[in-house]
Amino acid sequence: MSRYVFKMPDLGEGTVSAEVVEWKVKVGDTVKEDQVIAEVMTDKAAVEIPSPVTGRVVSITGQPGDMVAVGSELIAFDTSDTPASDGAPSAKSAAPAIAAAAISAATKPQAAAAAAPAAAPASASRVMASPATRRKAHVAGVDLATVNGTGPGGRISAQDLEAVISGKDGGAAKPAARAPRKGVEEIKIIGVRRVIAERMSAAKRNIPHFAYVEEVDVTELEALRQYLNSRLPKGALSLTYLPFLVAALVRVLESFPQCNALHDAERNLILRHSAVHVGIATQTPDGLKVPVVKHAEARSLHDLAAEIRRVSEAARTNKATRDELTGSTITVTSLGRLGGIASTPVINAPEVAIVGVNKAVERAVVVDGAIAIRRVMNLSSSFDHRFVDGFDAAAMIQALKERLEHPATIFIQD
């Protein structure tokens, strides 16, 4: 046997180990060169690992959730009967190509577990009946396991069920009693969910959060949004509040640069950025991801809207690249229609500020001494109190509130 050992490659950015998320092959499988053999997770994103050779898998290292050090054996192949045995690449030479592989940023085993239906009760698995008969039994409250089937192999016919319902077999069947539920599903914390858990824990443990909530009257902003949407070409996607918020935030940060900053703990520095790279907290089937709109300060309103949609969709469909998932200087988070009244968002370290958006609702408020119906939305934000004082945090949100309540000022150069 000609045994070829492939070691965990260096995936860049100082990675010392990676977590096995999913094996695409098993011992005994024959794989071809460049066929995806595994998905692994670094602290940045998930990476699909292609096979460096053609051969038969003879051993694999690590189960989903296990960490494998860079340079350690990951998988071994028997290349005796393949052309690749004479010129199999080394793990070192294969590493650059693998490091440049598509970043999926997904945890497929978790997604599959969430989507899998619950196992059917044992009694239901023994019952033979057509879908129509099953539906009718469900409506009538009849447990098919209590019905005697007269069809082939004990199959329950429509007549069998009707006989029970009408009482022809000695009395109508009683609705099945609700059985107590049992069992506990164990879900291993791996992949994206593991990274989210670690980062959230570290952020709350290390960062003293200062939360600030402010009410914003977005009636004029809503009127502008509706007007601009009415002028869009047919079929174009409408503007949401998010691009307006990002555009206003860019203007406000010019006066509050301490909020557009990163904390470099190793060097004991605060890095204030001139560019505004806005993280867009995005819910995906695999958990929360934060794709980034780079150089928001250089984009028009419609460009911001298009880029927000693009990076968010890339994150949701596991197509976001490593660059699109890193490099933010401040994050915006929104629960959309589920936004509630207020929230306490967790800072996306090493950033020092996050701006949260709650849902907009019409409310009766007092305007100039009279009751009026206005559209109101709350901003719920958090700041790293080590580097952003409470006064400055409140002042920044007040400045953002003023821009949003008078949306023309978003587009006027001061």
C-alpha positions in Angstrom: 0.0 0.0 0.0 1.2 3.5 -0.9 0.0 5.6 2.1 -0.4 9.3 1.7 -0.9 11.4 4.8 -2.6 14.8 4.5 -2.1 17.1 7.4 -4.3 20.0 8.6 -3.2 22.9 6.5 -2.5 26.4 7.7 -5.7 28.3 6.9 -4.1 31.7 7.4 -4.4 34.7 9.9 -2.5 32.9 12.6 -4.7 29.8 12.8 -3.2 27.2 15.0 -6.1 24.7 14.9 -9.4 24.1 13.3 -12.6 22.4 14.4 -13.9 19.4 12.4 -17.5 20.4 11.5 -18.4 17.6 9.0 -16.7 14.8 7.2 -17.9 14.4 3.6 -16.1 11.0 3.3 -15.6 7.9 5.4 -13.0 5.2 5.7 -13.2 3.0 2.7 -14.5 5.7 0.3 -12.6 6.3 -3.0 -12.2 10.0 -3.6 -10.9 12.1 -6.5 -8.4 14.9 -6.3 -10.1 18.3 -5.5 -13.2 16.5 -4.2 -14.4 18.1 -0.9 -13.5 15.7 1.9 -14.3 17.8 5.1 -15.6 21.1 6.4 -13.6 22.7 9.2 -14.2 25.8 11.3 -11.6 28.4 12.2 -12.4 31.4 14.5 -13.3 33.4 11.3 -15.4 31.1 9.1 -16.0 27.6 7.9 -13.7 26.2 5.1 -14.3 23.3 2.8 -11.2 21.1 2.5 -10.5 19.5 -0.9 -8.6 16.2 -1.3 -5.0 16.8 -2.5 -4.9 13.3 -4.2 -7.0 10.6 -5.7 -7.2 7.5 -3.5 -9.0 5.4 -1.0 -9.6 6.8 2.5 -7.8 4.6 5.1 -8.1 6.8 8.2 -9.5 10.1 9.4 -8.7 12.1 12.5 -11.3 13.7 14.7 -15.1 13.7 14.9 -17.4 16.7 14.5 -16.6 19.1 17.3 -13.0 18.0 17.7 -10.1 20.4 17.3 -7.2 19.4 15.1 -3.9 21.3 15.3 -2.3 22.7 12.1 0.3 20.2 10.9 -1.4 17.2 12.6 -2.6 14.3 10.5 -6.1 14.9 9.2 -6.7 12.1 6.8 -4.7 9.3 5.1 -5.2 7.8 1.7 -4.1 4.6 -0.1 -2.9 5.8 -3.5 -1.5 2.5 -4.7 -3.8 2.1 -7.7 -4.0 5.8 -8.7 -1.8 7.9 -10.9 -1.5 10.4 -8.1 0.7 8.1 -6.1 3.8 9.1 -8.1 3.3 12.8 -7.7 1.1 13.4 -4.7 1.5 17.0 -3.5 2.7 17.6 0.0 0.4 19.1 2.7 2.6 22.2 2.6 2.2 22.7 -1.2 -1.5 22.0 -1.0 -2.1 24.5 1.8 -2.3 27.7 -0.2 -4.9 26.3 -2.5 -7.0 25.0 0.4 -6.7 28.3 2.3 -8.1 30.0 -0.8 -11.0 27.6 -1.0 -14.6 28.9 -0.8 -15.7 30.0 2.6 -19.1 28.6 3.5 -19.4 30.0 7.0 -22.0 27.3 7.7 -22.6 24.5 10.1 -24.4 22.0 8.0 -24.8 19.2 10.6 -26.6 21.7 12.9 -28.8 22.9 10.1 -29.7 19.3 9.2 -30.5 18.5 12.8 -32.8 21.5 13.1 -34.7 20.6 9.9 -35.1 16.8 10.6 -38.6 15.8 11.6 -39.2 14.2 14.9 -39.4 10.4 14.8 -42.8 8.9 14.4 -44.4 7.1 17.4 -43.9 3.3 17.3 -47.6 2.7 16.9 -47.9 5.0 13.9 -45.0 3.1 12.1 -47.1 -0.1 12.2 -50.3 1.4 10.8 -50.9 1.0 7.1 -53.4 3.5 5.7 -53.7 6.0 2.9 -52.9 9.7 3.4 -56.6 10.5 3.0 -57.6 8.0 5.6 -54.9 9.3 8.0 -56.2 12.9 7.5 -59.8 11.8 8.2 -58.7 9.9 11.3 -56.9 13.0 12.6 -59.9 15.3 12.1 -62.2 12.7 13.8 -59.8 12.3 16.7 -59.3 8.5 16.0 -56.1 6.8 16.8 -55.5 4.5 13.8 -53.6 2.1 16.0 -56.9 1.2 17.6 -58.6 0.4 14.3 -58.7 -3.1 12.9 -57.7 -3.1 9.2 -59.5 -5.5 6.9 -57.3 -4.8 3.9 -54.2 -6.8 2.7 -51.7 -7.1 5.5 -54.0 -5.3 7.9 -54.3 -2.1 5.9 -57.0 0.2 7.2 -59.5 1.1 4.5 -61.8 4.1 4.4 -64.7 1.7 5.3 -62.8 0.4 8.4 -62.3 4.0 9.7 -65.9 5.0 8.9 -67.2 1.9 10.8 -65.3 3.1 13.9 -66.5 6.7 13.5 -70.1 5.7 13.0 -70.0 3.2 15.9 -70.8 0.2 13.6 -68.1 -1.9 15.3 -69.6 -1.5 18.7 -69.2 2.1 19.6 -67.4 5.2 18.4 -63.7 5.3 19.2 -62.7 7.8 21.9 -60.1 10.5 21.0 -56.7 9.3 21.9 -55.4 10.7 25.2 -52.4 13.0 25.0 -49.4 11.1 26.1 -46.7 12.8 28.2 -43.6 13.6 26.2 -40.3 12.0 27.1 -36.7 12.2 25.9 -33.9 14.7 25.6 -32.2 15.7 22.4 -28.5 16.2 22.7 -27.0 18.7 20.2 -23.3 19.1 20.1 -22.1 22.7 20.2 -19.9 22.9 17.1 -19.1 25.1 14.1 -20.8 28.5 13.8 -22.8 28.0 17.0 -19.6 27.3 19.0 -18.0 30.4 17.7 -21.0 32.5 18.5 -21.2 31.1 22.0 -17.5 31.8 22.6 -17.6 35.3 21.3 -20.8 36.3 23.1 -19.4 34.9 26.4 -16.1 36.7 25.9 -17.8 40.0 25.0 -20.1 40.0 28.1 -17.3 38.8 30.3 -14.6 41.3 29.2 -16.6 44.4 28.1 -18.6 46.6 30.6 -21.6 47.3 28.5 -23.3 50.7 28.8 -26.8 50.5 27.3 -28.7 53.5 26.0 -32.3 53.5 24.6 -33.8 56.5 22.8 -37.2 57.1 21.1 -37.1 58.4 17.5 -40.0 60.0 15.6 -39.5 58.6 12.0 -42.7 60.0 10.5 -40.8 62.3 8.1 -38.3 59.5 7.3 -41.2 57.1 6.5 -42.7 59.7 4.1 -39.3 60.1 2.4 -38.9 56.4 2.2 -42.3 55.9 0.6 -41.7 58.7 -1.9 -38.3 57.3 -3.0 -39.8 53.8 -3.3 -42.6 55.2 -5.5 -39.9 56.4 -7.9 -38.1 53.1 -8.2 -38.3 51.1 -11.5 -40.9 48.4 -11.6 -39.6 45.2 -9.9 -36.8 47.0 -8.0 -36.4 46.2 -4.3 -37.8 48.8 -2.0 -35.7 50.8 0.5 -35.9 49.8 4.2 -35.0 51.9 7.1 -31.5 50.3 7.3 -29.7 52.2 4.5 -31.1 55.5 5.9 -29.8 54.5 9.4 -26.4 53.6 8.1 -26.1 56.8 6.0 -27.1 58.9 9.1 -24.6 56.9 11.2 -21.8 57.6 8.9 -22.4 61.4 9.2 -22.7 61.3 13.0 -19.5 59.3 13.4 -17.6 62.2 11.9 -18.2 64.0 15.2 -17.9 60.9 17.4 -14.8 59.1 16.1 -14.3 57.3 19.5 -17.4 55.2 18.6 -16.0 54.1 15.3 -13.0 52.3 16.8 -11.5 48.9 17.7 -9.8 47.9 21.0 -6.5 46.2 20.4 -6.1 44.5 23.8 -2.7 42.9 23.0 -1.1 46.3 22.2 -3.3 48.3 24.7 -4.5 50.6 21.9 -7.7 52.1 20.6 -7.7 52.2 16.8 -10.0 55.0 15.6 -10.8 54.4 11.9 -11.5 57.1 9.3 -13.3 54.6 7.1 -16.7 53.3 8.3 -17.0 49.6 7.8 -20.5 48.7 9.1 -21.3 45.2 10.3 -24.8 44.1 9.5 -26.0 41.6 12.1 -27.8 38.9 10.0 -29.8 36.0 11.2 -29.1 32.9 9.2 -30.2 29.2 9.4 -26.9 28.5 11.2 -27.0 31.4 13.6 -26.0 35.0 13.8 -23.4 36.3 11.3 -22.1 39.8 10.7 -21.3 40.5 7.1 -19.6 43.9 6.5 -20.5 46.8 4.2 -17.0 48.3 3.5 -16.5 52.0 3.2 -20.1 53.0 3.9 -18.9 56.6 4.0 -18.2 56.5 0.2 -21.6 55.1 -0.8 -24.8 56.7 -1.9 -28.2 55.7 -0.3 -29.1 53.3 -3.1 -25.6 51.8 -3.1 -25.8 51.3 0.6 -29.2 49.5 0.2 -27.8 47.3 -2.6 -24.7 46.4 -0.6 -26.6 45.6 2.6 -28.8 43.3 0.6 -25.9 41.7 -1.1 -23.7 40.9 1.9 -26.7 39.8 4.0 -27.9 37.4 1.3 -24.4 36.0 1.0 -24.3 35.4 4.7 -27.7 33.7 4.7 -26.8 31.4 1.8 -23.3 30.6 3.1 -21.6 32.3 0.2 -19.9 35.1 2.1 -16.1 35.2 1.8 -13.7 35.6 4.7 -13.2 39.3 3.7 -17.0 39.9 3.7 -17.3 38.6 7.3 -14.4 40.5 8.9 -13.2 44.1 9.2 -16.2 45.9 10.7 -15.6 49.0 12.8 -19.2 49.4 14.2 -22.2 47.1 13.9 -25.9 47.7 13.3 -28.4 45.1 14.5 -32.1 45.0 13.7 -34.8 42.4 14.5 -37.1 44.0 11.9 -40.8 43.4 12.7 -39.7 41.4 15.8 -37.8 44.4 17.1 -39.9 44.9 20.2 -39.8 48.0 22.4 -36.2 47.8 23.5 -33.2 45.4 23.5 -29.7 45.2 24.9 -27.4 44.2 22.0 -24.0 42.6 22.7 -21.0 44.4 21.4 -19.3 42.8 18.4 -15.7 42.8 19.9 -13.2 44.3 19.3 -15.6 47.1 18.3 -16.7 49.5 21.0 -20.2 50.3 19.9 -23.3 48.6 18.4 -26.5 50.4 17.3 -29.8 48.4 17.6 -33.0 49.1 15.8 -36.4 48.2 17.2 -39.6 48.1 15.2 -41.4 51.2 14.0 -45.0 51.6 15.1 -47.7 54.3 15.0 -48.5 55.8 18.3 -50.5 58.7 19.8 -48.0 61.3 21.0 -48.1 64.9 22.1 -46.8 67.3 19.4 -46.9 71.0 20.2 -49.5 70.5 22.9 -51.9 68.4 20.8 -52.3 64.6 20.4 -51.1 63.4 17.0 -50.5 60.0 15.4 -46.7 59.6 14.7 -44.5 56.8 13.6 -42.1 56.0 16.4 -39.0 53.7 16.6 -36.6 53.1 19.4 -32.8 52.8 19.1 -31.3 50.4 21.6 -27.5 50.7 21.6 -24.6 49.4 23.7 -21.1 50.9 24.2 -17.8 49.8 25.7 -17.8 51.9 28.9 -14.1 51.6 29.2 -13.6 53.8 26.1 -16.9 55.5 25.5 -18.2 57.7 28.3 -21.9 57.7 29.0 -22.3 61.3 28.0 -20.6 60.7 24.6 -22.7 57.6 24.0 -25.9 59.5 24.7 -24.8 62.5 22.7 -24.0 60.3 19.7 -27.5 58.7 19.8 -29.1 62.1 20.2 -27.2 63.3 17.1 -28.4 60.2 15.2 -31.9 60.8 16.4 -31.8 64.4 15.0 -30.6 63.2 11.6 -33.3 60.5 11.4 -36.1 62.9 12.5 -35.0 65.4 9.9 -33.9 63.1 7.1 -32.9 65.9 4.7 -29.9 66.6 7.0 -28.6 63.1 6.2 -27.8 64.3 2.7 -26.6 67.8 3.5 -22.9 68.4 3.8 -22.2 70.4 7.0 
